[in-house]
Amino acid sequence: MTEANSNKNKTLTAFAGPRRIASGPAADVAIALLEAAAGGGDETVLVFEEGTGRQIDLDLRGGPEEIAARYGGEEKTPARGPGRPKLGVEAREVTLLPRHWEWLNGQPGGASAALRRLVEEARRADQGSAAPRKSQESAYRFMTAMAGNEPGYEEAIRALFAGDRAKFTLLTGGWPEDIGDYARRLAEGAFSRQ
C-alpha cells in the first residue's frame, strides 16, 4: 500500500507554526497546504493524524486535481490474494512455537478461527483501559511536537498521565489557542475514567 493510500481515509489536522490551518480528510488538508504554500508563509508546517497524534507527511506534488486524485480518488481494486477479501480478511505471517500450532490446530475451526476468537476476546477485555491510554499517547505525541517549548509543558504532561483534567486544562489554557484546543481535544479520552 502506498503512503498516499494509507493516508487516504484518515482525518488529519495541519498547523503552520502555532496556527491550525486545516482539518479533515487527507485530500482536503493536502490541498489547503498547497494553497498555504502558494501564499508564501515561512512557518514550519506539521500535519497530525486524528486519534493517534502521529505526524504525517503529505505529497504535495502537482496541482489540486492531482492531489485530490492521490488522496481522495477511487482506490484501485487490489489483485486477489490469499484470505477472504470480501470479508476484509488478510493473509499475514504468524510465527509460533510448535506447541502453540499444535494447540491451535486442535481447536474447533482450526488455527485461523481460534486466533480470531482469541483476538476478539482480548479486544473485549481491553476495551475499558485501551481508550484512555490511546488518548494519552495521542496527546503526548502532539504536545511533544508542538508544545515542547510552551510554559507548563512538563507539568501538563504529568497532569495528562495522572488523569488530572483540571490541572491539564489550566496549564494548556495559556498556550497558543489552536495548540491548546487541539491538545485538550486529543486528551479528552484520557480523563474518561473519572
Secondary structure, DSSP 8 states (H G I E B T S, - for coil): --HHHHHTT-EEEEEETTEEEEEEEHHHHHHHHHHHHHTT--S-EEEEETTT--EE-----S-HHHHHHHHHS--------SS-GGGT---------HHHHHHHHTSTTHHHHHHHHHHHHHHHHHHHHHHHHHHHHHHHHHHHHHSTTSTTHHHHHHHHHHT-HHHHHHHHTTS-HHHHHHHHHHHGGGGTT-
